[in-house]
């Protein structure tokens, strides 16, 4: 608890995930315990363990990961080199004011695998909770994919996603940050790729992300625990790691519910 309310963690664990994540998206965490730390102190400083209060050294970890391999924020640079007629911002250039604001959750769990969330779906979800999106709101789309798919290969291949038209509509309300509890903001990329090949068109694959070429905004992807939030009446804190020239940054995303 804080002085103002309850904090809900919307971030997945950063952990070794080789057992279920495809090779191109894996995270590796190497753990070094206190015994290893004791040896490090001896090697680096020539200091025997008798000079250490616990006779042990420090614990630490080494991490190898993609900036998009965990709960993270996509910067406009992720979508392309130009956004809204200017050079796209990298993650270290995203204004901090975008990363802390009022949140709203739209429940779209009724959408089926491979089914896009459209503008009418968003409007219906807003009408149901009696809310109107205002500029700088952080809009979160609840698909339930963190419950049904996370921890299995289906997290990458099944689920719904937000259409380009719906994305454009949200951003047109003055929104700068959106989020979803799936691996990606749009439909699973394998689904979009298959549909693009079948149609021969170039406006299907990654279509929602490409909205960022014309309208500057950021995605939060791989969220969790959206079912623990009220529809609105809370703040979202989603500050990404300040990766120089990065297309995205891992983020500890939390909701602060006003009680």
N, C-alpha and C positions, 0 to 999 in steps of 0.2 A: 504494500500500500504506500501511497505518497500522501502528502498533505492535501492534495486536491482530489484523489480518487484511486481507482484500481488500475493496475498495469497488466495488460495482456500481451504475452509474447507471440508475435506473428511470424517468427523466424524458425526455419528448420535447423537442426543440428548440423554443424560442419563436422563431418566424420568420414572415415574410410567407407567408400560405398561401391567397391569393386564388385561385390556379389550381386548387384542388381542394375548398375548404371552402365550404359554403353561406354566403350573405351575412350571415346572422344569427350565424354563429359564427367569423367571420374575425378574424385578428390582423394588425395593421399595425405594422411597425417602420420608423421613419424614421431613417436613418443620417446623421450629421453628422461629416465627417472632420476631420483636423487643420488643413487649410486653412480650413475653416469656423470652427474654434475660434480660429484666429489673428484672424479678422475679429471674432469675438465679444469677444475680449480688447480689441481696439482700440475697439470700439463701447461696451462696458460700462465699461472702465477708462481709456480714452484712452491705452493703452499700445502703442506701435509694436512691430513684430516684432523690431526690433533688440535689444529688451530680453528676448527669449525665447531660451533656450539653443539650441533647435532651429530657431528662426525659424518655429516652428509653434505652434499652440495645442492645446487638448484635443480629443479625440474624444468624442462622446456620441450617445445615441439617444433618440428619443421613441417611446413605445409606446402604442397604443390597442388594448384587448383587453377581452374578458369575463373575469370571475373564473372562469368555467367553460370558457374557450376553449382551455386548455392543460392539462397535467398539474396536477391540483388536488385540494383537499380540499373536500367538501361539508360545511357546517355543518348542525346540526339546523334552523336557521332556513330553510334551503333547502326543506325538506319542508313546512313550515307554521308558523304563528305559535305553536303550542303543541306541546310534546313531553313525554310522560310526565306530563301534568297541569300543567305549568309553562310559562312563556314559554320559547320555544326559544332556545337559545344561538346567538349569531352567531359568525362565525369568530374574531373577536378575543376571544371568551370561552371558546373550546375549551381545556380544560386541557392544558398542555404535556406533562404526564405521559402523555397519550394518544398523543402523537406520536413516541415513542421506546420501542420495546418489541421483544420477540421476534416474529419473523415466521415464517409457514408458507405454503407455496405448494401449492395444490390443482390438480392437472392435470386440467382438464375440456375438453381440446382435441378430444375425440371428440364433443362435442355439436355438432349441426348447426345451420345457419342457422334462426333462429326457434324453436329448441328451448330450453326453460328448464332451468336447473340446479336439481334438486330436492333434498330432504333426503337421499334415498337415494343420490343422486350424491355428495353431500358425504361421507356416511359411508363409501361405497365408496372414495373417494379417500383418506380418512384411514386406512382399514384397509390400503390398498395400501402406504402409507409408514410404517405402524406408529406413528401419532402421535395423541395426544388433545389437543384444543384446551383451553387453560387460560385463566382470566380475564386480560384485557389483552393477549392475543396479537393481532397484526395479521395478519388472514387475507387472503391474496391469491388471487384466482381467475384461473387461467391459461386463457384461451380461444384464444390465438394470433391474435386479431383485429388485434393491432399488426403482425403480419407479413403477414397476408392482405389487410387492408383499408386500413391507414394510408397516406395519400398519394393515396387515391382516394375517390370519392363513396360507395363501398360501405362505408366505415368507419362511415357514419351509418345505413345501411339494412340491413346484413347482420350475421350473427353470432348467438351465443347470449347469454344473460344469466341472472342469478340470480333465481329466483322469490321471491315474498313469503314463502312458507312457509320456504324455505331461508334467507332473510335473517333471519327471526325466530329460526330455530333457531341460527344462528351467534351472534346477539346474546345469546341466552339462555345461552350458554356463558360470559358475562362479557366478551365482546369489545366494544370501543368503536370500533375502526377496521377497516374492510374495504377491499379494493381490487380493481381489475380492469384488464385491459389492453385495454379497449374504451372507446368514447366514453361509454357510460353503464352503470350497474350492472345494470339490468334489460335486457330485450330492446330492440332498436332502437325508438325512440319511434314511428316511422312504422308499424312492425308492430303495436305495442300500440294505436295510434290506430285502425287498420283493424279490429282485432279487437274493440275497444270499440264501434265504430259498428255492426258486424255483429251483435253480441250484445245491444246495448242496455243493457249493464251499466255500473256505475260503479266496479267493483272490478278492472278490467283495466289501464287506462292508469295508468302510473307506480306500479303497485301495490307494487313493492319499495321505492321511495322512501317511500311513505306508511307503511311500517312504522315510520319515524322519528317519526311522530305519537304512537305509543304507547310506543316504546322509543328512548331517546336513544343515537345512535351517528353516526358519520361515514363517508362514502365517500371513497376515493381513486379517481379515474377517469383514464383515458388514460395508464395506465402502459405501460412497455415493458421488454424484456429479462428478463422473468420466466423465460425458458428458460435463462438464465445462472445461475440460483440453484439451490442444493440444496433439497430439500423443506422442510428446517428446519435449525436450527443457525446462525442469523444474526439480526442486529438490523435493524430498519427505522427510519430517521429520515425523518420526513415533516412537518416544520414548515411551516405555511402562512404566506403573507404576512398581516400583522396589519391587515386591512382593516376599518376602523371600521364596525360594524353590518353587516358583509358576510355574504352567504349562502354564500360560499365564498372560497377563496384559492388562487392559484397556489402550488405547492410544489415544491421540489427534493427529490424522493424518492430515497433511496439505500438500498442494503442493505450492511451490514457483516458479512462472512462471517468467522466465528471460525476461524482456522487454527491 
